[in-house]
Amino acid sequence: MTTAQERKQQERQARRRRIQRAAREVFAERGYAKTSIEQIARQASLSVGAIYLYFRSKEDLYVSLLEDTLQVFDAELTQARTKTEVQGRLRAAWLVLTAWAGTDVEGTRILRLLAQPGVKAQLSDEVIQAVGQGLGRVREHLGACIADGIHAGQYRAANAGEMADLLWSLYIGALDAAELRANLELPTVSVADATAASLALVEASLGAAPASFQAAA
């Protein structure tokens, strides 16, 4: 039997999800810079005050949209590790991240916003914890795939956690570079190609022979 406290928590989560759905629609239509809390409130059929009961700021609401993405990552990266032969695990995990970057441009912008100075002050503890844990799980999955390769003799001995951090840094760098080139109308390199090159460099440093990333897909 559901208690009154549990019902209240369920109602809170349902309204929070409602706000996030409305925000996703408005951000997709207008972009982050041109979106206001007032517009999101209208889309959600709520008052501005109600929005602020759940989210500290526009930045807080925007970053919270990563929560669902990170849950999907966790499930798909778990599957990549458990259902792929050890030699292809890191590439399968990397493909999950690369495929997302090619289909959710707004999501990649949210991810990169987290690196901006001063953004943490705009975020609630709830969002910081949820997104922080989700990103931590991504790192753990990458590290586990590398560790599996080391134990299987595919890679040389190395600190799997440090290599996972390097891979993640290269991933974010590829997203930043793609946005910069697009903004300056420079010749573009696709995120897929840039991230494939990053993975090949890391695997080469681990002593693995370069292989076709597309073949791994």
Contacts in CASP RR format, 6 or more apart in sequence:
PFRMAT RR
TARGET T0000
AUTHOR 0000-0000-0000
METHOD contacts of the structure
MODEL  1
MTTAQERKQQERQARRRRIQRAAREVFAERGYAKTSIEQIARQASLSVGA
IYLYFRSKEDLYVSLLEDTLQVFDAELTQARTKTEVQGRLRAAWLVLTAW
AGTDVEGTRILRLLAQPGVKAQLSDEVIQAVGQGLGRVREHLGACIADGI
HAGQYRAANAGEMADLLWSLYIGALDAAELRANLELPTVSVADATAASLA
LVEASLGAAPASFQAAA
2 10 0 8 1.000
12 54 0 8 1.000
15 46 0 8 1.000
15 50 0 8 1.000
15 54 0 8 1.000
16 54 0 8 1.000
18 44 0 8 1.000
18 46 0 8 1.000
19 40 0 8 1.000
19 44 0 8 1.000
19 46 0 8 1.000
19 51 0 8 1.000
19 54 0 8 1.000
19 55 0 8 1.000
19 61 0 8 1.000
20 61 0 8 1.000
20 64 0 8 1.000
20 65 0 8 1.000
20 67 0 8 1.000
20 68 0 8 1.000
21 44 0 8 1.000
22 40 0 8 1.000
22 43 0 8 1.000
22 44 0 8 1.000
23 35 0 8 1.000
23 40 0 8 1.000
23 43 0 8 1.000
23 44 0 8 1.000
23 61 0 8 1.000
23 62 0 8 1.000
23 65 0 8 1.000
24 65 0 8 1.000
25 43 0 8 1.000
26 35 0 8 1.000
26 39 0 8 1.000
26 40 0 8 1.000
26 43 0 8 1.000
27 35 0 8 1.000
27 62 0 8 1.000
27 65 0 8 1.000
27 106 0 8 1.000
28 106 0 8 1.000
30 39 0 8 1.000
31 106 0 8 1.000
32 58 0 8 1.000
32 62 0 8 1.000
32 106 0 8 1.000
32 109 0 8 1.000
32 113 0 8 1.000
35 58 0 8 1.000
36 58 0 8 1.000
37 48 0 8 1.000
37 51 0 8 1.000
37 52 0 8 1.000
37 58 0 8 1.000
37 61 0 8 1.000
38 48 0 8 1.000
40 51 0 8 1.000
40 58 0 8 1.000
40 61 0 8 1.000
41 47 0 8 1.000
41 48 0 8 1.000
41 49 0 8 1.000
41 50 0 8 1.000
41 51 0 8 1.000
44 51 0 8 1.000
51 61 0 8 1.000
55 61 0 8 1.000
55 64 0 8 1.000
55 124 0 8 1.000
55 127 0 8 1.000
56 122 0 8 1.000
56 123 0 8 1.000
56 124 0 8 1.000
56 127 0 8 1.000
57 122 0 8 1.000
57 123 0 8 1.000
59 113 0 8 1.000
59 119 0 8 1.000
59 122 0 8 1.000
59 123 0 8 1.000
60 122 0 8 1.000
60 123 0 8 1.000
60 124 0 8 1.000
60 127 0 8 1.000
62 110 0 8 1.000
62 113 0 8 1.000
63 110 0 8 1.000
63 113 0 8 1.000
63 114 0 8 1.000
63 119 0 8 1.000
63 123 0 8 1.000
63 127 0 8 1.000
63 131 0 8 1.000
64 127 0 8 1.000
64 130 0 8 1.000
64 131 0 8 1.000
65 107 0 8 1.000
65 110 0 8 1.000
66 107 0 8 1.000
66 110 0 8 1.000
66 111 0 8 1.000
66 131 0 8 1.000
67 127 0 8 1.000
67 130 0 8 1.000
67 131 0 8 1.000
69 100 0 8 1.000
69 104 0 8 1.000
69 107 0 8 1.000
70 130 0 8 1.000
70 131 0 8 1.000
70 133 0 8 1.000
70 134 0 8 1.000
70 135 0 8 1.000
70 137 0 8 1.000
70 138 0 8 1.000
71 134 0 8 1.000
73 96 0 8 1.000
73 97 0 8 1.000
73 100 0 8 1.000
73 134 0 8 1.000
73 137 0 8 1.000
73 138 0 8 1.000
73 141 0 8 1.000
74 134 0 8 1.000
74 137 0 8 1.000
74 138 0 8 1.000
74 141 0 8 1.000
76 96 0 8 1.000
77 93 0 8 1.000
77 96 0 8 1.000
77 137 0 8 1.000
77 138 0 8 1.000
77 141 0 8 1.000
77 142 0 8 1.000
78 141 0 8 1.000
80 89 0 8 1.000
80 92 0 8 1.000
80 93 0 8 1.000
80 95 0 8 1.000
80 96 0 8 1.000
80 141 0 8 1.000
80 145 0 8 1.000
81 89 0 8 1.000
81 92 0 8 1.000
81 93 0 8 1.000
81 141 0 8 1.000
81 144 0 8 1.000
81 145 0 8 1.000
81 148 0 8 1.000
84 92 0 8 1.000
86 148 0 8 1.000
86 149 0 8 1.000
86 152 0 8 1.000
86 154 0 8 1.000
87 149 0 8 1.000
87 152 0 8 1.000
87 154 0 8 1.000
88 216 0 8 1.000
89 145 0 8 1.000
89 148 0 8 1.000
89 149 0 8 1.000
90 142 0 8 1.000
90 145 0 8 1.000
90 146 0 8 1.000
90 149 0 8 1.000
90 199 0 8 1.000
90 203 0 8 1.000
91 199 0 8 1.000
91 211 0 8 1.000
91 213 0 8 1.000
91 216 0 8 1.000
92 145 0 8 1.000
92 216 0 8 1.000
93 141 0 8 1.000
93 142 0 8 1.000
93 145 0 8 1.000
94 142 0 8 1.000
94 167 0 8 1.000
94 195 0 8 1.000
94 199 0 8 1.000
94 213 0 8 1.000
95 213 0 8 1.000
95 216 0 8 1.000
95 217 0 8 1.000
97 138 0 8 1.000
97 171 0 8 1.000
97 195 0 8 1.000
98 191 0 8 1.000
98 192 0 8 1.000
98 195 0 8 1.000
98 196 0 8 1.000
100 108 0 8 1.000
101 108 0 8 1.000
101 171 0 8 1.000
101 174 0 8 1.000
101 175 0 8 1.000
101 191 0 8 1.000
101 192 0 8 1.000
101 195 0 8 1.000
102 108 0 8 1.000
102 191 0 8 1.000
102 192 0 8 1.000
108 175 0 8 1.000
108 179 0 8 1.000
108 191 0 8 1.000
109 179 0 8 1.000
111 172 0 8 1.000
111 175 0 8 1.000
112 172 0 8 1.000
112 175 0 8 1.000
112 176 0 8 1.000
112 179 0 8 1.000
113 119 0 8 1.000
114 131 0 8 1.000
115 172 0 8 1.000
120 128 0 8 1.000
138 168 0 8 1.000
139 161 0 8 1.000
139 164 0 8 1.000
139 165 0 8 1.000
139 168 0 8 1.000
140 164 0 8 1.000
142 161 0 8 1.000
142 164 0 8 1.000
142 167 0 8 1.000
142 168 0 8 1.000
143 160 0 8 1.000
143 161 0 8 1.000
143 163 0 8 1.000
143 164 0 8 1.000
144 160 0 8 1.000
146 155 0 8 1.000
146 158 0 8 1.000
146 160 0 8 1.000
146 161 0 8 1.000
146 163 0 8 1.000
146 164 0 8 1.000
146 206 0 8 1.000
147 160 0 8 1.000
149 155 0 8 1.000
150 156 0 8 1.000
150 157 0 8 1.000
150 158 0 8 1.000
150 160 0 8 1.000
150 206 0 8 1.000
154 208 0 8 1.000
155 203 0 8 1.000
155 206 0 8 1.000
155 207 0 8 1.000
155 208 0 8 1.000
156 206 0 8 1.000
156 207 0 8 1.000
158 206 0 8 1.000
163 202 0 8 1.000
163 206 0 8 1.000
166 202 0 8 1.000
167 198 0 8 1.000
167 199 0 8 1.000
167 202 0 8 1.000
170 195 0 8 1.000
170 198 0 8 1.000
170 201 0 8 1.000
170 202 0 8 1.000
171 195 0 8 1.000
171 198 0 8 1.000
174 191 0 8 1.000
174 194 0 8 1.000
174 195 0 8 1.000
174 198 0 8 1.000
175 191 0 8 1.000
177 189 0 8 1.000
177 194 0 8 1.000
178 188 0 8 1.000
178 189 0 8 1.000
178 190 0 8 1.000
178 191 0 8 1.000
178 194 0 8 1.000
180 186 0 8 1.000
181 187 0 8 1.000
181 188 0 8 1.000
181 189 0 8 1.000
182 188 0 8 1.000
196 213 0 8 1.000
196 214 0 8 1.000
199 213 0 8 1.000
200 210 0 8 1.000
200 213 0 8 1.000
203 210 0 8 1.000
203 211 0 8 1.000
204 210 0 8 1.000
END
